[in-house]
Amino acid sequence: MTSAVVDDVHAEVPLTLDEEAPRTLGLLDQGAFWANLGVSLLGFSGALFLLDPLGGKPLTFTAAVLAAVVGSLLGTAMVGLAAIPGVRTGRPAMVLLRGLFGARLSYIPTVLNIVQMLGWGAFELWVIANGAQALFGTAVPYAVWAVAAGALTIALTIRPLGALRLLRRYVTAGVVIAMIWLSIALFRQGPSVGGGSWDAFAPAVDYVIALSVSWVPMAADYARHSRSSGAAFTGVVAGYTIAQVACLALGIAALALVGNDGDKVWDPFVAAPLGVVFFGILVLREADQSFANVYSTTVSIQNLAPRWDRRVISVVIGVLTTLIALFADVNSYGAFLSVIGAVFVPMFAVLVVDYFLLGGAARWNTAKDAPSRWLMVVPWILGFAAYWIVTSTPTVGWWDGIWTEVRLALGFVHQPWMNAALAAFLVAALATVVLSLPARRLRSRR
C-alpha cells in the first residue's frame, strides 16, 4: 500500500478553516451516512406528526406514506443541491453563506443554525437516553444515559471523517438488518392502519419537508469532503429518502399497535422477538445524529472564529448539548420543525437561484472580507413571511395569532392543497430573480 493511499484512508478534517479540507468520501460513504441519519428513534415517535399534523384529522396509511415520499424527495433534493457548492468550493455550509450574504451578514444564519443544531443535538441525546431506558428499565437514571451519550458524541466529533468511515463499514449493515427484522415483526401483528382521510395531506408534506430540510444548513459540512458532486447529491437523496420513508412507515405501524400513543411507540419494538437486540442497535446508532449536530455546530462556530481549534469547540458544544438534553422539552418538537422550515427553506431557495441560475458560482466569494449583499436578505424575509401566511400547522399561540391577523389583513384564505414549504421556496426564488435583474442588466452593459 502506497503512502498516498494510507494518507487518503486516515485523512481527517483540519483543525481550523485556514487548512484545506481532504476529499476522501465516495458515494458509499455519503449514502451510508445519510441513510443512517434518515433512520431515527425520534422519527418513530415523530410519525405521529406525519399521521395527524393538525390534531384530530389523521391521514390514511396510504396518504401518510405518500406524504412521506413526496416530502422526503422534495426535502432531500434541497439538501442535495445545497451540498453541491460545498463540494465545488471545499467550504462548510455557513462559510458558503459568505458568498450569498457577505461575510458579516452570514453571521445571522450562522447564529440561527447554531441554535437549531443545539436543539437537535439535545433532542437526540434525549432520544438515546429514553431508548436505553426502554431497553433496560429505569434502574439507571435518565441523566446517566444522557451524559454517556454526550460523551460518545464528543468522542465521535474528535475524528469526524473516521466516524463516517466507521458508520459505512460497521453500522449501516446492522441498521438495515434491524429495520427489516423489526418491520416484519411489527407488520405481522396486523396493525390497524386504515381509516382517516386526505384532508391533512399538505401539512403532513410540510412536516416531512421540514424534517428533511433541517439538514440543508449542514449539508456542505460533509459534502466538502466528497470526491464528486454526484456522489454527494446521490448519497443524500437516495440514502436519506429511502431510510426516512421506511422509518416513518415503521413508526406509523408501531403507533397503530399502541393506539397512537406517542409515549408508548417504542414498546412494540422492544416486545418483538429479539427486539431488545435490534432495537438496541438503533439506540446505539442514534449517536450519529447527535454527532452530526455537534460537529456541524462546531464548524458553524468556525465561521465566526476561523482559527479556533475544532476539537476544543466540539468538547464545549458537546457538554452544552448534554446540559440542554437534561432539561429538554420534546413537546415543542413539531413547532421546532416548523420554525426550521420557515427559516431555512427560503434561505436555500435564495442560495440555489443565485448560485445555479444567476451565475453566482463563477463569482462566489467566501473570503473573510466578502462584501455584504443586503439585497439577498429581502427575498429570504419574503419567503419566511410566505411560509407563515400559508402554513396551517399550529405552533405557539401568540405567534400563530400574529399571522392570523396578517392573513385577515391580506384577505388570504388557506386552501387544503396549499403547501407552506413550497410557497416559501417559490416566493423566495422568484423574488431573488426579480431583485437581481437590475444588477444583471448593469453587468451586461459593462
C-alpha positions as CSV (number, residue, x, y, z in Angstrom):
1,M,0.0,0.0,0.0
2,T,1.4,3.4,-1.0
3,S,1.8,6.3,1.4
4,A,-0.7,8.2,-0.7
5,V,-3.4,5.6,-0.1
6,V,-2.6,5.4,3.6
7,D,-2.9,9.2,3.8
8,D,-6.3,9.0,2.0
9,V,-7.6,6.4,4.4
10,H,-6.6,8.2,7.5
11,A,-7.2,11.8,6.4
12,E,-9.1,13.9,8.8
13,V,-10.9,17.2,9.0
14,P,-8.4,20.1,9.5
15,L,-8.4,21.8,12.9
16,T,-9.1,25.3,11.5
17,L,-10.7,26.8,8.4
18,D,-7.3,28.0,7.2
19,E,-6.4,24.5,6.1
20,E,-7.6,22.6,3.0
21,A,-10.4,20.0,3.5
22,P,-9.5,16.5,2.4
23,R,-11.8,14.9,-0.2
24,T,-11.9,11.2,0.7
25,L,-15.7,10.4,0.8
26,G,-17.2,8.4,-2.0
27,L,-20.8,7.5,-2.9
28,L,-21.0,4.6,-0.4
29,D,-19.6,6.8,2.4
30,Q,-22.2,9.6,1.6
31,G,-25.1,7.2,1.1
32,A,-24.4,5.2,4.3
33,F,-24.0,8.4,6.3
34,W,-27.3,9.9,5.1
35,A,-29.2,6.7,5.3
36,N,-28.2,6.4,8.9
37,L,-29.4,10.0,9.5
38,G,-32.7,9.1,7.9
39,V,-33.4,6.4,10.5
40,S,-34.1,8.0,13.9
41,L,-35.9,6.9,17.0
42,L,-37.3,10.4,17.1
43,G,-38.7,9.6,13.6
44,F,-40.7,6.7,15.1
45,S,-42.4,8.9,17.6
46,G,-42.5,11.8,15.2
47,A,-44.5,9.7,12.8
48,L,-47.5,10.9,14.9
49,F,-46.9,14.5,13.5
50,L,-47.0,13.0,10.0
51,L,-50.1,10.9,10.6
52,D,-52.0,13.7,12.3
53,P,-50.3,17.1,11.8
54,L,-53.4,19.2,12.6
55,G,-54.6,17.1,15.6
56,G,-57.9,15.3,15.2
57,K,-57.7,14.8,11.4
58,P,-55.5,11.7,10.9
59,L,-54.4,10.6,7.5
60,T,-55.0,7.2,6.0
61,F,-51.9,5.0,5.9
62,T,-51.6,5.4,2.2
63,A,-51.9,9.2,2.4
64,A,-49.3,9.3,5.2
65,V,-46.8,7.1,3.3
66,L,-47.3,9.1,0.1
67,A,-46.8,12.4,2.1
68,A,-43.5,10.8,3.5
69,V,-42.3,10.0,0.0
70,V,-43.2,13.4,-1.5
71,G,-41.9,15.4,1.4
72,S,-38.7,13.4,1.6
73,L,-38.0,13.7,-2.1
74,L,-38.6,17.5,-2.1
75,G,-36.6,18.0,1.1
76,T,-33.7,15.8,0.2
77,A,-33.5,17.4,-3.3
78,M,-33.0,20.7,-1.5
79,V,-30.4,19.2,0.8
80,G,-28.6,17.5,-2.1
81,L,-28.5,20.8,-4.1
82,A,-27.2,22.6,-1.0
83,A,-24.4,20.1,-0.8
84,I,-23.0,20.7,-4.3
85,P,-21.5,24.2,-3.6
86,G,-19.7,22.6,-0.7
87,V,-18.1,20.0,-3.0
88,R,-17.1,22.6,-5.5
89,T,-15.6,25.1,-3.0
90,G,-14.5,22.8,-0.2
91,R,-16.1,25.2,2.3
92,P,-18.6,24.2,5.1
93,A,-22.2,25.4,4.9
94,M,-22.1,28.6,7.0
95,V,-18.9,29.8,5.3
96,L,-20.6,29.2,1.9
97,L,-23.2,31.8,3.0
98,R,-20.5,34.4,2.9
99,G,-20.9,34.2,-0.9
100,L,-24.7,34.7,-0.6
101,F,-24.9,37.4,2.1
102,G,-21.3,38.6,2.6
103,A,-19.1,37.7,5.5
104,R,-20.7,39.7,8.2
105,L,-24.3,39.1,7.2
106,S,-23.6,35.4,7.1
107,Y,-23.3,35.6,10.9
108,I,-27.1,35.9,11.1
109,P,-28.0,32.5,9.6
110,T,-24.9,31.1,11.3
111,V,-26.2,32.0,14.8
112,L,-29.7,30.7,13.8
113,N,-28.0,27.4,12.7
114,I,-26.1,27.1,15.9
115,V,-29.3,27.5,17.9
116,Q,-31.2,24.9,15.9
117,M,-28.2,22.4,15.9
118,L,-28.0,22.7,19.7
119,G,-31.8,22.0,19.9
120,W,-31.4,19.0,17.5
121,G,-28.4,17.6,19.4
122,A,-30.3,17.9,22.7
123,F,-33.3,16.1,21.2
124,E,-31.1,13.3,20.0
125,L,-29.4,12.8,23.4
126,W,-32.9,12.7,25.0
127,V,-33.9,10.1,22.5
128,I,-30.8,7.9,23.2
129,A,-31.3,8.1,26.9
130,N,-35.0,7.3,26.7
131,G,-34.3,4.5,24.3
132,A,-31.8,3.0,26.7
133,Q,-34.4,3.1,29.5
134,A,-37.0,1.4,27.2
135,L,-34.5,-1.4,26.9
136,F,-33.1,-1.7,30.4
137,G,-35.6,-0.1,32.6
138,T,-35.2,2.9,34.9
139,A,-32.8,1.5,37.3
140,V,-30.1,3.6,35.6
141,P,-31.3,7.2,35.7
142,Y,-32.1,9.2,32.5
143,A,-29.3,11.7,33.4
144,V,-26.7,8.9,33.4
145,W,-27.6,7.7,29.9
146,A,-27.8,11.3,28.6
147,V,-24.3,12.0,29.9
148,A,-22.9,8.8,28.5
149,A,-24.5,9.5,25.1
150,G,-23.0,13.0,25.2
151,A,-19.5,11.6,26.0
152,L,-19.8,9.2,23.0
153,T,-20.9,12.1,20.8
154,I,-17.9,14.2,21.8
155,A,-15.6,11.3,21.1
156,L,-17.0,10.9,17.5
157,T,-16.6,14.6,16.8
158,I,-12.9,14.5,17.5
159,R,-12.3,12.4,14.4
160,P,-15.4,13.1,12.2
161,L,-14.2,11.5,9.0
162,G,-13.1,8.5,10.9
163,A,-16.7,8.4,12.4
164,L,-18.2,8.5,8.9
165,R,-16.0,5.6,7.7
166,L,-16.9,3.7,10.9
167,L,-20.6,4.1,10.0
168,R,-20.2,2.8,6.5
169,R,-18.1,-0.2,7.4
170,Y,-19.8,-1.5,10.5
171,V,-23.1,0.3,11.4
172,T,-25.1,0.6,8.3
173,A,-25.4,-3.2,7.7
174,G,-26.6,-3.6,11.3
175,V,-29.2,-0.9,10.9
176,V,-30.6,-2.4,7.6
177,I,-30.9,-5.8,9.2
178,A,-32.6,-4.3,12.3
179,M,-35.1,-2.3,10.2
180,I,-36.0,-5.3,8.1
181,W,-36.4,-7.6,11.2
182,L,-38.5,-5.1,13.1
183,S,-40.7,-4.3,10.1
184,I,-41.5,-8.0,9.6
185,A,-42.2,-8.4,13.3
186,L,-44.5,-5.4,13.6
187,F,-46.5,-5.8,10.4
188,R,-47.0,-9.5,11.1
189,Q,-49.1,-8.3,14.1
190,G,-51.6,-6.7,11.7
191,P,-51.6,-3.2,13.0
192,S,-54.8,-1.4,12.2
193,V,-53.7,1.5,9.9
194,G,-56.9,2.0,8.0
195,G,-59.4,4.9,8.3
196,G,-58.6,8.5,8.2
197,S,-58.7,11.0,5.3
198,W,-56.6,13.0,3.0
199,D,-57.5,16.4,4.5
200,A,-54.2,17.0,6.2
201,F,-52.0,15.8,3.3
202,A,-50.4,19.2,2.6
203,P,-49.5,19.9,6.3
204,A,-48.1,16.3,6.5
205,V,-45.9,17.0,3.5
206,D,-44.8,20.3,5.2
207,Y,-43.8,18.3,8.2
208,V,-41.7,15.8,6.3
209,I,-40.1,18.6,4.2
210,A,-39.1,20.4,7.4
211,L,-37.8,17.1,8.8
212,S,-35.6,16.7,5.7
213,V,-34.7,20.3,5.1
214,S,-33.4,20.7,8.6
215,W,-30.2,19.2,7.2
216,V,-29.8,21.9,4.5
217,P,-27.7,24.3,6.6
218,M,-25.2,21.5,7.3
219,A,-25.1,19.5,4.1
220,A,-21.9,21.2,2.8
221,D,-20.2,20.4,6.1
222,Y,-19.9,16.8,4.9
223,A,-20.2,17.2,1.1
224,R,-17.0,19.3,1.1
225,H,-15.1,16.1,1.8
226,S,-16.8,14.3,-1.1
227,R,-14.8,13.2,-4.2
228,S,-17.6,14.4,-6.5
229,S,-20.8,16.4,-6.7
230,G,-22.6,13.4,-8.0
231,A,-21.6,11.3,-5.0
232,A,-22.7,13.9,-2.6
233,F,-26.1,14.6,-4.2
234,T,-27.0,11.0,-4.9
235,G,-25.9,9.9,-1.4
236,V,-28.2,12.5,0.2
237,V,-31.3,11.9,-2.0
238,A,-31.2,8.2,-2.3
239,G,-29.8,7.3,1.2
240,Y,-31.9,9.7,3.2
241,T,-35.1,9.3,1.3
242,I,-35.3,5.5,1.4
243,A,-34.3,5.4,5.1
244,Q,-36.7,8.2,6.2
245,V,-39.7,6.8,4.4
246,A,-39.0,3.3,5.9
247,C,-38.6,4.9,9.3
248,L,-41.8,6.8,9.2
249,A,-43.8,3.9,7.8
250,L,-42.5,1.7,10.6
251,G,-43.3,4.4,13.1
252,I,-46.9,4.5,11.9
253,A,-47.2,0.7,12.3
254,A,-45.8,0.9,15.8
255,L,-48.2,3.8,16.7
256,A,-51.2,1.7,15.4
257,L,-50.2,-1.1,17.8
258,V,-50.3,1.2,20.8
259,G,-53.4,3.3,19.9
260,N,-51.4,6.2,18.5
261,D,-49.9,6.8,22.0
262,G,-46.6,8.5,21.2
263,D,-45.3,7.8,24.8
264,K,-45.6,4.0,24.0
265,V,-44.3,4.0,20.4
266,W,-41.2,2.0,21.3
267,D,-43.0,-0.7,23.2
268,P,-43.8,-2.9,20.1
269,F,-40.1,-2.8,19.1
270,V,-38.8,-4.0,22.4
271,A,-41.6,-6.6,22.7
272,A,-40.8,-8.1,19.3
273,P,-38.8,-11.4,19.0
274,L,-35.2,-10.4,19.5
275,G,-36.5,-6.8,19.7
276,V,-34.1,-5.9,22.5
277,V,-31.2,-6.8,20.3
278,F,-32.3,-5.0,17.2
279,F,-33.8,-2.0,18.9
280,G,-30.6,-1.8,20.9
281,I,-28.7,-1.4,17.5
282,L,-31.0,1.5,16.6
283,V,-30.5,3.1,20.0
284,L,-26.7,2.9,19.7
285,R,-26.8,4.1,16.1
286,E,-28.7,7.2,17.2
287,A,-25.3,8.6,18.3
288,D,-24.6,9.5,14.6
289,Q,-27.5,12.0,14.8
290,S,-26.1,13.8,17.9
291,F,-22.6,13.6,16.3
292,A,-23.7,15.3,13.1
293,N,-25.4,18.1,15.0
294,V,-22.5,18.7,17.4
295,Y,-19.9,18.6,14.6
296,S,-22.0,21.0,12.4
297,T,-22.4,23.3,15.3
298,T,-18.6,23.3,15.6
299,V,-17.9,24.2,12.0
300,S,-20.6,26.8,12.1
301,I,-18.8,28.5,15.0
302,Q,-15.7,28.4,13.0
303,N,-17.4,30.7,10.5
304,L,-17.4,33.2,13.4
305,A,-13.9,32.3,14.6
306,P,-12.0,30.6,11.8
307,R,-8.8,29.9,13.8
308,W,-10.4,28.2,16.8
309,D,-9.5,24.6,17.2
310,R,-12.5,22.4,16.2
311,R,-11.6,19.8,18.9
312,V,-11.9,22.4,21.7
313,I,-15.2,23.7,20.2
314,S,-16.6,20.2,19.9
315,V,-15.9,19.4,23.5
316,V,-17.6,22.6,24.7
317,I,-20.6,22.2,22.4
318,G,-20.9,18.5,23.4
319,V,-21.0,19.5,27.1
320,L,-23.5,22.3,26.4
321,T,-25.8,20.0,24.3
322,T,-25.7,17.4,27.1
323,L,-26.8,20.0,29.7
324,I,-29.7,21.1,27.4
325,A,-30.7,17.5,27.0
326,L,-31.2,17.2,30.7
327,F,-33.9,19.8,30.6
328,A,-35.2,19.5,27.0
329,D,-39.0,19.8,26.4
330,V,-39.7,17.5,23.5
331,N,-43.4,18.6,23.4
332,S,-42.2,21.6,21.3
333,Y,-40.8,19.3,18.6
334,G,-43.4,19.9,16.0
335,A,-43.3,23.7,16.4
336,F,-39.5,23.5,16.4
337,L,-39.6,21.8,12.9
338,S,-42.0,24.5,11.6
339,V,-39.5,27.2,12.6
340,I,-36.7,25.3,10.9
341,G,-38.7,25.0,7.7
342,A,-39.7,28.7,7.7
343,V,-36.1,29.9,8.2
344,F,-34.1,27.6,6.0
345,V,-36.4,26.7,3.1
346,P,-36.5,30.3,1.7
347,M,-32.8,30.8,2.5
348,F,-32.0,27.7,0.5
349,A,-34.2,29.0,-2.4
350,V,-32.2,32.2,-2.5
351,L,-28.9,30.3,-2.4
352,V,-29.8,27.8,-5.2
353,V,-31.2,30.5,-7.5
354,D,-28.2,32.8,-7.1
355,Y,-25.6,30.1,-7.3
356,F,-27.0,27.9,-10.0
357,L,-29.3,30.1,-12.1
358,L,-27.8,33.7,-11.8
359,G,-24.2,32.9,-12.4
360,G,-23.2,33.1,-8.7
361,A,-20.9,30.1,-8.9
362,A,-18.5,32.0,-11.0
363,R,-18.2,34.8,-8.5
364,W,-18.8,33.1,-5.2
365,N,-16.8,34.9,-2.6
366,T,-16.2,33.1,0.7
367,A,-13.3,35.3,1.9
368,K,-13.2,36.7,5.4
369,D,-13.9,40.2,3.9
370,A,-16.6,39.2,1.4
371,P,-18.8,42.4,1.0
372,S,-22.3,42.4,2.4
373,R,-25.1,41.7,0.0
374,W,-28.1,43.2,1.7
375,L,-30.3,42.7,-1.3
376,M,-30.2,38.9,-0.8
377,V,-31.8,39.3,2.7
378,V,-35.0,40.7,1.1
379,P,-36.2,37.5,-0.7
380,W,-35.2,35.4,2.3
381,I,-37.5,37.6,4.5
382,L,-40.3,37.5,1.9
383,G,-40.1,33.7,1.8
384,F,-40.1,33.5,5.6
385,A,-43.3,35.5,5.6
386,A,-44.9,33.4,2.9
387,Y,-44.3,30.3,4.9
388,W,-46.2,31.6,7.9
389,I,-49.0,33.1,5.8
390,V,-49.6,29.8,4.0
391,T,-49.0,27.2,6.8
392,S,-51.9,25.6,8.6
393,T,-49.7,23.8,11.2
394,P,-50.2,25.1,14.7
395,T,-47.1,26.2,16.7
396,V,-47.2,28.7,19.6
397,G,-50.4,30.6,20.4
398,W,-49.1,34.2,20.3
399,W,-47.0,33.6,17.2
400,D,-49.9,31.9,15.3
401,G,-52.1,34.8,16.4
402,I,-49.8,37.3,14.6
403,W,-50.0,35.5,11.3
404,T,-53.8,35.1,11.6
405,E,-54.0,38.8,11.8
406,V,-51.7,39.1,8.8
407,R,-53.9,36.7,6.8
408,L,-57.1,38.7,7.7
409,A,-55.4,41.9,6.6
410,L,-54.4,40.4,3.3
411,G,-57.8,38.7,2.8
412,F,-55.9,35.4,2.4
413,V,-57.8,32.1,2.8
414,H,-55.9,28.9,3.2
415,Q,-56.8,26.1,0.8
416,P,-56.3,22.4,1.6
417,W,-53.9,21.9,-1.4
418,M,-51.5,24.7,-0.3
419,N,-48.1,23.8,1.0
420,A,-46.1,26.3,3.1
421,A,-42.6,25.0,2.3
422,L,-43.2,25.2,-1.4
423,A,-44.8,28.6,-1.1
424,A,-41.8,29.9,0.8
425,F,-39.4,28.4,-1.7
426,L,-41.3,29.8,-4.8
427,V,-41.7,33.3,-3.3
428,A,-38.0,33.5,-2.2
429,A,-36.8,32.1,-5.6
430,L,-39.0,34.5,-7.7
431,A,-38.0,37.5,-5.5
432,T,-34.4,36.6,-5.9
433,V,-34.7,36.6,-9.7
434,V,-36.7,39.9,-9.8
435,L,-34.3,41.7,-7.4
436,S,-31.3,40.5,-9.4
437,L,-32.5,41.8,-12.8
438,P,-31.1,45.4,-12.4
439,A,-27.7,44.1,-11.4
440,R,-27.6,41.7,-14.3
441,R,-28.5,44.4,-16.8
442,L,-25.8,46.6,-15.4
443,R,-23.2,43.8,-15.7
444,S,-24.3,43.0,-19.3
445,R,-23.9,46.7,-20.3
446,R,-20.4,46.7,-19.0
